[in-house]
Amino acid sequence: MQLTHLATTSKNGGCPELYASDRDTYIVQGTQVTDPELLGRWSTVLLQDEAVVEIPRHLFALAALAAADTTLVVDSGRGTYLVRGAAVTDADALATVRERGLPDHETVVEIAGTVLAPTGSA
């Protein structure tokens, strides 16, 4: 999977990051969420291949995108979004992310291209 970097709020690389993939999906890097209370925002249990990351709300705005699917992107109520998606396992994608920085407390998820929409059309 090939990635195109879209946005970051970090000055030194690393979290959070937003990429577009060559599969018409988005790759979101953020702090891995393990808190049961935050994970409880979804009415279903996470699938084995899913993860949740927390990112600042303005990360999407930096890429002129907005959340279009509020079943996968949830407002945490504390200035961040919780983003649910498939945990990225693709070696090429992970290599690209690691080049920019991937601390141990972060992970990377893939979401469908329809989960985000250009600003103004969400």
N, C-alpha and C positions, 0 to 999 in steps of 0.2 A: 504494500500500500504506500503510495506516495502522498506526502503532506505538503500543503502550502500554509505557511504561517499567516494568520490573520490579525491577531491582537494579543497583547499582554498588558498586565498592570505592573509587572515587575521591571525594575531597572537593571537587574543583574541576571536575567534569565530565570528559568524555573517557574514556579507557580505564580499566578494562574496563566494559562496559555490557551489560545483557541486556534485550531487549524481547520482547513477544509481538506478533505481527502479526494483521491481520484475515483472514489466509489460513490460520489454524491452524498457523503455523510460529513458530519463534523466530529472532530476529535477535541475533547475538552479535558485539560489537565487541571487538577485542583486538589485540595486537601481531601484525603479519603475520609468519608464519614462512617463512623462505627457506632456512634451514640444511638442506642435503641429508641430514644425519644424522637430524635430527628428522623431516623429511618421509619418510624411509625407514621410519618406523614402520608405514606402510601397504604392503601387498603389491602394490598397483596404483598406477600413475602417476596423478597428479592430472589430471582432465579440464580442458579449456581454460577452462571457466567456473567452476572450483573454486578455492578458496583455503583456507589453514589459518591460524587465529589461536591465540594462546596467552593463556590467562586464568588467574587464580588459582583454585584448586579451590573455594574458599569462595564464589565468585560465585553458583553455582547454589544453594548452601545458603541464601543470603540471600533467594532467591525461593522457598524451600521446594521445590526441585527437585533431582533427582539424575540422573546419566547413566544412561539405560536402554539405549542402543545403544553398546556399546564398540567398534563398528567405525568410528564417526564421532567419538566422544569418547574420546581416549586419554590415560591418565595419563602425563605426561612423566617421572615419577620425581623431579621437583624441586619439588613443591608446586604444580604447575600442570596444567591440561588443555590438550591440543591438540585443537582443534575443526575438523573438515573440513566444508565446506559450499559451496553455490553462492555465488559472489561477488555481493553485492547491487549491482544496477544501477538499481533503481527510484528515480526522481527524488524522489518524496515521502518515501520511507524515508530516502534519503541526506540530504535536507534536515533531517529530524527529528534524525538522528544528528549532523549538522554543527552544529546549534543547541547541542547539549550539548558539542561538541568532538570533532574527529577529526584528530589529529596525522598528519603524513605517514608515520610508521612503523607506523600502524595501518590495519586494514581491517575490513570488515564481511561476515559470512557469514550465510546463511539455512539453517536446518536444519529438518527435518520436526518436527511437534509430538510425534511418537512417540519422538524421540531423547532427550527429557527426560521424566521422570515425577515426580509428586508424591512428596516425601520419604516413605520408608517403603514405597513400592510398586515400587521399582526392583529 
